[in-house]
Amino acid sequence: MFLLEVLDQTIKKLKSQTANVITLTNLSLGGFAIVFGLHGNLRLSLLLIFIAALADRFDGMIARKFNIESELGKQLDSMSDIISFGVAPALLLYQGILFEFGGPGSFFTVFYIGCGAFRLARFNITESNGYFTGLPITAAGCLATLSFLAIPYIPSQSFLFITIILSFLMVSPFKLKKV
């Protein structure tokens, strides 16, 4: 009887942490994307950011399905998102093209990260009403990452504008229905 109780408690604890483990997977993938990007392996960095987006998609779904949503999980998700969809895509674009612009390229790389952090902080203190305010950082990060694939095809100045536009969209007041 004792063993069944221990097994039951262990399963409950594992189940309660499933979403957080997936969230930490998202963070880890973003961290590895940064490391690989800094070492010049930009294609692998790009791939890891997109896999992180999949993990980000599933952590919230699992938390709701298992009814294990928590304030800790919400904060952890934001910390992971700033790494995977703020820092990693910004550095990917910086390493891929924005470095060519010197100071302005550096400034707008950091500006993008700052706007992403602001957007996440605003999200964390706002009551959920079925809408996002501004472009979610996951979407901005995926769009920035996707734009990396266009480097050989569009003028390099376009990437400054893409970075600026995504930055402002994240902090803008427009409402976007959650899906």
Legacy VTK file of the C-alpha trace (Angstrom):
# vtk DataFile Version 3.0
C-alpha trace
ASCII
DATASET POLYDATA
POINTS 179 float
0.000 0.000 0.000
2.835 2.391 0.917
4.540 1.870 -2.449
1.343 2.716 -4.322
1.028 5.983 -2.403
4.653 6.883 -3.130
4.176 6.015 -6.805
0.965 8.052 -6.939
2.648 11.075 -5.318
5.619 10.790 -7.687
3.341 10.687 -10.735
1.423 13.733 -9.455
4.667 15.666 -8.938
5.957 14.741 -12.392
2.638 15.697 -13.964
2.646 19.037 -12.137
6.081 19.897 -13.576
5.532 18.716 -17.159
4.779 22.184 -18.529
7.771 23.693 -16.696
10.079 21.034 -18.137
8.839 21.889 -21.645
9.312 25.590 -20.869
12.887 24.909 -19.747
13.390 22.967 -22.983
12.327 26.131 -24.837
14.853 28.141 -22.805
17.610 25.587 -23.422
16.985 25.561 -27.152
17.150 29.365 -27.184
20.377 29.274 -25.183
21.932 26.790 -27.581
20.729 28.913 -30.523
22.654 31.841 -29.041
25.796 29.776 -28.458
25.754 28.266 -31.946
25.018 31.659 -33.483
27.963 33.243 -31.682
30.164 30.490 -33.091
28.956 31.201 -36.632
26.622 28.226 -37.036
23.687 30.429 -38.015
21.624 27.746 -39.783
21.611 25.549 -36.682
20.752 28.595 -34.585
17.781 29.256 -36.866
16.596 25.658 -36.554
16.855 25.699 -32.758
14.778 28.893 -32.542
11.990 27.255 -34.556
12.096 24.117 -32.386
11.920 26.391 -29.321
8.751 27.894 -30.830
7.211 24.414 -30.940
8.118 23.828 -27.299
6.634 27.227 -26.426
3.422 26.304 -28.191
3.048 23.082 -26.218
3.965 24.218 -22.692
0.864 26.381 -22.307
-1.391 23.777 -23.908
-0.146 21.120 -21.500
-0.462 23.415 -18.487
-4.111 24.087 -19.373
-4.851 20.446 -20.230
-3.423 19.140 -16.930
-4.809 22.150 -15.028
-1.330 23.002 -13.733
-1.130 26.679 -14.665
0.811 28.660 -12.089
2.321 32.074 -11.548
5.751 30.416 -11.502
5.034 28.817 -14.884
3.913 32.155 -16.326
7.092 33.900 -15.160
9.308 31.024 -16.294
7.655 31.109 -19.707
8.442 34.816 -20.058
12.059 34.291 -19.018
12.350 31.536 -21.615
10.670 33.643 -24.286
13.070 36.561 -23.863
15.955 34.153 -24.479
14.432 32.126 -27.344
12.484 34.866 -29.152
14.215 38.029 -27.993
17.947 37.472 -27.645
18.421 34.482 -29.988
16.676 35.969 -33.088
18.237 39.403 -32.468
21.721 37.887 -32.325
20.987 35.694 -35.341
20.131 38.772 -37.404
23.038 40.684 -35.924
25.513 37.928 -36.770
23.922 37.425 -40.194
23.621 41.027 -41.407
23.093 43.809 -38.852
26.764 43.882 -37.813
27.420 45.537 -41.195
25.734 48.707 -39.922
28.093 49.209 -36.967
26.554 51.269 -34.163
23.022 51.441 -35.594
23.016 47.668 -36.159
24.073 47.115 -32.553
21.577 49.668 -31.253
18.581 48.165 -33.043
19.608 44.647 -32.020
19.502 45.705 -28.367
16.384 47.837 -28.987
14.552 44.748 -30.281
15.537 42.807 -27.137
14.408 45.690 -24.911
11.039 45.951 -26.659
10.592 42.196 -26.262
11.349 42.414 -22.540
8.916 45.326 -22.150
6.213 43.410 -24.009
6.663 40.342 -21.786
6.637 42.414 -18.596
3.435 44.150 -19.703
1.883 40.762 -20.505
2.784 39.415 -17.060
1.048 42.230 -15.183
-2.064 42.314 -17.378
-5.183 40.287 -16.710
-5.912 37.734 -19.427
-8.888 38.894 -21.493
-8.550 36.725 -24.587
-6.405 39.287 -26.411
-2.708 40.049 -26.725
-1.656 43.690 -26.592
0.986 44.141 -29.255
2.663 41.449 -31.283
3.613 38.463 -29.081
7.360 38.031 -28.774
7.112 34.456 -30.066
5.596 35.718 -33.321
8.114 38.568 -33.571
10.992 36.171 -32.927
9.768 33.702 -35.523
9.310 36.488 -38.092
12.791 37.868 -37.364
14.238 34.370 -37.639
12.345 33.684 -40.847
13.587 36.963 -42.315
17.150 35.654 -41.866
16.468 33.300 -44.784
15.926 36.342 -47.032
19.421 37.807 -46.467
20.691 36.824 -49.937
17.561 38.142 -51.634
16.706 41.559 -50.216
18.789 44.689 -49.558
20.635 44.659 -46.248
18.976 47.932 -45.117
15.662 46.067 -45.102
16.778 44.145 -42.036
17.167 47.326 -40.027
13.577 48.191 -40.924
12.342 44.665 -40.154
13.992 44.837 -36.738
12.570 48.299 -36.026
9.059 47.378 -37.200
8.966 44.156 -35.150
10.242 46.072 -32.115
7.507 48.694 -32.343
4.823 46.091 -33.064
5.682 44.282 -29.821
5.153 47.402 -27.705
2.264 48.858 -29.697
-1.211 49.088 -28.142
-3.123 47.158 -30.821
-5.122 44.112 -29.714
-4.690 40.653 -31.231
-7.066 37.786 -30.459
-5.408 34.788 -28.797
-5.509 31.502 -30.703
LINES 1 180
179 0 1 2 3 4 5 6 7 8 9 10 11 12 13 14 15 16 17 18 19 20 21 22 23 24 25 26 27 28 29 30 31 32 33 34 35 36 37 38 39 40 41 42 43 44 45 46 47 48 49 50 51 52 53 54 55 56 57 58 59 60 61 62 63 64 65 66 67 68 69 70 71 72 73 74 75 76 77 78 79 80 81 82 83 84 85 86 87 88 89 90 91 92 93 94 95 96 97 98 99 100 101 102 103 104 105 106 107 108 109 110 111 112 113 114 115 116 117 118 119 120 121 122 123 124 125 126 127 128 129 130 131 132 133 134 135 136 137 138 139 140 141 142 143 144 145 146 147 148 149 150 151 152 153 154 155 156 157 158 159 160 161 162 163 164 165 166 167 168 169 170 171 172 173 174 175 176 177 178
